[in-house]
């Protein structure tokens, strides 16, 4: 855990979050500034700052995050209508919190515009 990381603190229960899923490796919680009716962040409990910090030993982590996001999409009932998975990397890529996280966004028609 990175002591100053807000996502690490949410995962540890030090800061409240609207948690929709948790296990030993991952935590998923609702975004505090949702872009759609369903906007969930999926994070690894282990602190990884960004995609560029992933090591070869951690490459399976991304498959697990996507699989979990797909499961949550079913639970949130957006699997049939459609949803978006977003990974931002770095400041210019739109990453605000320096902890690897996947956005699960759905529940309304999403724009096909990027940026």
Backbone as CSV, one residue per row, in Angstrom:
resi,resn,N_x,N_y,N_z,CA_x,CA_y,CA_z,C_x,C_y,C_z
1,UNK,0.844,-1.185,0.000,0.000,0.000,0.000,0.881,1.237,0.000
2,UNK,0.528,2.158,-0.866,1.204,3.446,-0.867,0.425,4.355,0.079
3,UNK,1.064,4.825,1.114,0.388,5.554,2.194,-0.423,6.756,1.725
4,UNK,0.046,7.461,0.724,-0.645,8.666,0.269,-1.678,8.394,-0.820
5,UNK,-1.779,7.164,-1.292,-2.671,6.833,-2.405,-4.111,6.692,-1.916
6,UNK,-5.000,7.503,-2.466,-6.402,7.476,-2.047,-7.049,6.126,-2.367
7,UNK,-6.687,5.515,-3.494,-7.277,4.221,-3.836,-6.779,3.122,-2.900
8,UNK,-5.516,3.166,-2.508,-5.007,2.199,-1.524,-5.748,2.355,-0.200
9,UNK,-6.029,3.591,0.169,-6.727,3.853,1.432,-8.185,3.406,1.367
10,UNK,-8.827,3.554,0.216,-10.191,3.028,0.057,-10.161,1.505,0.157
11,UNK,-9.220,0.874,-0.531,-9.104,-0.584,-0.503,-8.841,-1.103,0.909
12,UNK,-8.106,-0.332,1.708,-7.794,-0.730,3.085,-8.925,-0.414,4.060
13,UNK,-9.955,0.313,3.592,-11.064,0.680,4.461,-10.809,1.916,5.299
14,UNK,-9.728,2.626,5.025,-9.408,3.843,5.773,-10.265,5.030,5.336
15,UNK,-10.692,5.001,4.079,-11.557,6.039,3.512,-12.798,5.316,2.990
16,UNK,-13.987,5.841,3.295,-15.186,5.150,2.802,-15.303,5.220,1.282
17,UNK,-15.846,4.182,0.725,-16.122,4.124,-0.703,-17.356,3.273,-0.900
18,UNK,-18.064,3.502,-1.991,-19.255,2.705,-2.308,-18.783,1.435,-3.005
19,UNK,-18.342,0.488,-2.199,-17.717,-0.732,-2.709,-18.789,-1.698,-3.204
20,UNK,-18.586,-2.183,-4.440,-19.520,-3.141,-5.028,-18.919,-4.544,-5.100
21,UNK,-17.605,-4.651,-4.908,-16.943,-5.951,-4.949,-15.590,-5.825,-4.264
22,UNK,-15.210,-6.895,-3.558,-13.846,-6.962,-3.047,-13.468,-8.398,-2.774
23,UNK,-12.205,-8.696,-2.995,-11.626,-9.984,-2.630,-10.185,-9.716,-2.211
24,UNK,-9.379,-10.750,-2.135,-7.999,-10.578,-1.663,-7.133,-9.763,-2.626
25,UNK,-7.482,-9.767,-3.918,-6.640,-9.111,-4.909,-7.195,-7.812,-5.484
26,UNK,-8.534,-7.658,-5.496,-9.152,-6.521,-6.179,-10.254,-5.884,-5.346
27,UNK,-10.503,-4.615,-5.634,-11.625,-3.874,-5.051,-12.286,-3.115,-6.192
28,UNK,-13.610,-3.069,-6.176,-14.360,-2.292,-7.165,-15.330,-1.393,-6.414
29,UNK,-15.364,-0.134,-6.814,-16.231,0.831,-6.136,-16.745,1.856,-7.134
30,UNK,-17.848,2.499,-6.774,-18.470,3.492,-7.651,-17.619,4.766,-7.694
31,UNK,-17.499,5.324,-8.894,-16.763,6.572,-9.092,-17.521,7.711,-8.425
32,UNK,-16.814,8.621,-7.776,-17.483,9.743,-7.093,-17.938,10.827,-8.073
33,UNK,-17.465,10.766,-9.316,-17.895,11.712,-10.355,-18.307,10.900,-11.584
34,UNK,-19.417,10.167,-11.480,-19.788,9.236,-12.553,-20.092,9.923,-13.881
35,UNK,-19.662,9.281,-14.948,-19.911,9.758,-16.307,-21.132,9.094,-16.932
36,UNK,-21.729,8.134,-16.211,-22.900,7.394,-16.675,-23.556,6.766,-15.441
37,UNK,-24.775,6.242,-15.598,-25.438,5.619,-14.446,-24.608,4.514,-13.773
38,UNK,-23.868,3.761,-14.568,-22.935,2.775,-14.019,-21.527,3.282,-14.315
39,UNK,-20.786,3.578,-13.265,-19.390,3.997,-13.420,-18.632,3.454,-12.216
40,UNK,-17.984,2.337,-12.439,-17.285,1.608,-11.379,-15.801,1.572,-11.691
41,UNK,-14.989,1.772,-10.671,-13.543,1.655,-10.796,-13.117,0.302,-10.245
42,UNK,-12.305,-0.413,-10.993,-11.771,-1.705,-10.560,-10.272,-1.515,-10.376
43,UNK,-9.797,-1.814,-9.160,-8.380,-1.599,-8.851,-7.768,-2.863,-8.248
44,UNK,-6.470,-3.052,-8.460,-5.775,-4.094,-7.709,-5.480,-3.560,-6.301
45,UNK,-5.536,-4.416,-5.314,-5.175,-3.991,-3.951,-3.699,-3.602,-3.892
46,UNK,-2.864,-4.350,-4.604,-1.434,-4.034,-4.627,-1.245,-2.755,-5.439
47,UNK,-0.494,-1.825,-4.898,-0.300,-0.546,-5.574,0.583,-0.706,-6.807
48,UNK,0.010,-0.351,-7.933,0.736,-0.208,-9.195,0.339,1.177,-9.681
49,UNK,1.281,2.053,-9.891,0.974,3.450,-10.211,0.267,3.627,-11.541
50,UNK,0.650,2.847,-12.538,0.145,3.072,-13.887,0.423,1.857,-14.757
51,UNK,-0.173,1.833,-15.934,0.094,0.751,-16.882,1.572,0.614,-17.196
52,UNK,2.269,1.730,-17.290,3.693,1.675,-17.641,4.541,1.049,-16.538
53,UNK,3.979,0.907,-15.342,4.713,0.308,-14.231,4.476,-1.190,-14.092
54,UNK,3.623,-1.760,-14.943,3.394,-3.205,-14.885,4.656,-3.950,-15.289
55,UNK,4.946,-5.022,-14.582,6.092,-5.861,-14.917,5.603,-7.108,-15.661
56,UNK,6.520,-7.831,-16.247,6.150,-9.082,-16.928,5.485,-10.053,-15.956
57,UNK,5.917,-10.043,-14.704,5.336,-10.936,-13.706,3.891,-10.567,-13.386
58,UNK,3.489,-9.344,-13.700,2.136,-8.875,-13.402,1.218,-8.877,-14.622
59,UNK,1.650,-9.438,-15.732,0.847,-9.335,-16.944,-0.502,-10.025,-16.820
60,UNK,-0.634,-11.038,-15.986,-1.915,-11.694,-15.771,-2.913,-10.825,-15.037
61,UNK,-2.420,-9.804,-14.358,-3.274,-8.881,-13.613,-4.325,-8.243,-14.512
62,UNK,-3.946,-7.835,-15.715,-4.876,-7.152,-16.606,-5.988,-8.091,-17.067
63,UNK,-5.667,-9.332,-17.328,-6.713,-10.301,-17.692,-7.696,-10.491,-16.556
64,UNK,-7.198,-10.526,-15.329,-8.068,-10.675,-14.160,-8.956,-9.452,-13.966
65,UNK,-8.414,-8.254,-14.186,-9.207,-7.029,-14.038,-10.333,-6.998,-15.073
66,UNK,-10.014,-7.354,-16.314,-11.035,-7.341,-17.364,-12.098,-8.400,-17.095
67,UNK,-11.693,-9.566,-16.667,-12.656,-10.617,-16.341,-13.577,-10.167,-15.217
68,UNK,-13.025,-9.527,-14.189,-13.837,-9.015,-13.086,-14.784,-7.924,-13.581
69,UNK,-14.301,-7.026,-14.428,-15.162,-5.964,-14.971,-16.322,-6.563,-15.753
70,UNK,-16.069,-7.610,-16.524,-17.145,-8.273,-17.265,-18.174,-8.872,-16.316
71,UNK,-17.724,-9.470,-15.235,-18.634,-10.021,-14.223,-19.489,-8.909,-13.606
72,UNK,-18.859,-7.788,-13.302,-19.590,-6.656,-12.722,-20.583,-6.073,-13.715
73,UNK,-20.241,-6.067,-15.005,-21.162,-5.584,-16.030,-22.441,-6.422,-16.041
74,UNK,-22.301,-7.721,-15.866,-23.475,-8.601,-15.779,-24.278,-8.258,-14.536
75,UNK,-23.602,-8.137,-13.399,-24.294,-7.822,-12.139,-25.003,-6.472,-12.201
76,UNK,-24.420,-5.513,-12.916,-24.993,-4.171,-13.029,-25.996,-4.084,-14.181
77,UNK,-26.192,-5.190,-14.866,-27.165,-5.323,-15.961,-26.888,-4.381,-17.138
78,UNK,-25.623,-4.214,-17.456,-25.256,-3.444,-18.643,-24.587,-4.325,-19.700
79,UNK,-24.512,-5.620,-19.423,-23.846,-6.528,-20.347,-24.586,-6.662,-21.670
80,UNK,-25.888,-6.632,-21.654,-26.673,-6.792,-22.893,-26.734,-5.494,-23.694
81,UNK,-26.886,-4.360,-23.017,-27.007,-3.076,-23.709,-25.657,-2.540,-24.164
82,UNK,-24.601,-2.892,-23.457,-23.259,-2.456,-23.814,-22.624,-1.593,-22.748
83,UNK,-21.331,-1.607,-22.726,-20.558,-0.842,-21.751,-19.178,-0.579,-22.304
84,UNK,-18.462,0.278,-21.628,-17.111,0.648,-22.040,-16.148,0.358,-20.898
85,UNK,-14.969,-0.148,-21.249,-13.873,-0.311,-20.300,-12.791,0.679,-20.706
86,UNK,-12.341,1.485,-19.743,-11.360,2.532,-20.042,-10.190,2.424,-19.079
87,UNK,-8.986,2.484,-19.636,-7.751,2.566,-18.855,-7.028,3.836,-19.280
88,UNK,-6.835,4.745,-18.370,-6.082,5.961,-18.650,-4.659,5.765,-18.141
89,UNK,-3.696,6.289,-18.868,-2.301,6.118,-18.487,-1.588,7.464,-18.541
90,UNK,-1.146,7.941,-17.390,-0.403,9.192,-17.316,-1.307,10.410,-17.371
91,UNK,-0.748,11.529,-16.991,-1.490,12.788,-16.899,-2.123,13.162,-18.237
92,UNK,-1.355,13.117,-19.315,-1.901,13.495,-20.618,-2.891,12.467,-21.146
93,UNK,-2.858,11.266,-20.604,-3.826,10.233,-20.972,-5.084,10.293,-20.131
94,UNK,-5.142,11.252,-19.204,-6.339,11.431,-18.390,-6.323,10.724,-17.051
95,UNK,-5.192,10.145,-16.665,-5.117,9.460,-15.370,-4.965,10.494,-14.259
96,UNK,-5.967,10.560,-13.390,-5.958,11.542,-12.301,-5.331,10.960,-11.038
97,UNK,-5.701,9.730,-10.694,-5.162,9.077,-9.494,-4.052,8.125,-9.923
98,UNK,-2.854,8.270,-9.362,-1.745,7.410,-9.743,-1.809,6.022,-9.093
99,UNK,-2.857,5.292,-9.443,-3.025,3.891,-9.044,-3.755,3.247,-10.215
100,UNK,-3.207,2.181,-10.749,-3.805,1.499,-11.884,-5.280,1.223,-11.607
101,UNK,-6.149,1.622,-12.527,-7.575,1.363,-12.367,-8.266,1.299,-13.718
102,UNK,-9.312,0.506,-13.755,-10.119,0.318,-14.950,-11.490,0.909,-14.683
103,UNK,-11.984,1.724,-15.604,-13.331,2.284,-15.497,-14.304,1.362,-16.231
104,UNK,-15.363,0.946,-15.572,-16.484,0.244,-16.191,-17.610,1.271,-16.279
105,UNK,-17.997,1.621,-17.509,-18.965,2.696,-17.723,-20.104,2.182,-18.597
106,UNK,-21.340,2.392,-18.150,-22.490,1.962,-18.939,-23.790,2.482,-18.359
107,UNK,-24.894,1.982,-18.902,-26.204,2.378,-18.415,-26.850,3.480,-19.233
108,UNK,-26.167,3.934,-20.269,-26.716,4.911,-21.218,-25.901,4.803,-22.498
109,UNK,-26.433,5.371,-23.572,-25.678,5.372,-24.830,-24.453,6.273,-24.655
110,UNK,-23.308,5.736,-24.977,-22.058,6.475,-24.823,-21.635,7.053,-26.163
111,UNK,-21.042,8.204,-26.128,-20.567,8.871,-27.330,-19.471,8.025,-27.980
112,UNK,-19.436,8.079,-29.297,-18.341,7.395,-29.982,-17.174,8.332,-30.268
113,UNK,-17.232,9.510,-29.645,-16.138,10.474,-29.726,-15.078,10.146,-28.686
114,UNK,-13.842,10.244,-29.031,-12.752,10.052,-28.075,-12.124,11.406,-27.793
115,UNK,-11.774,11.592,-26.505,-11.056,12.806,-26.148,-11.916,13.957,-25.749
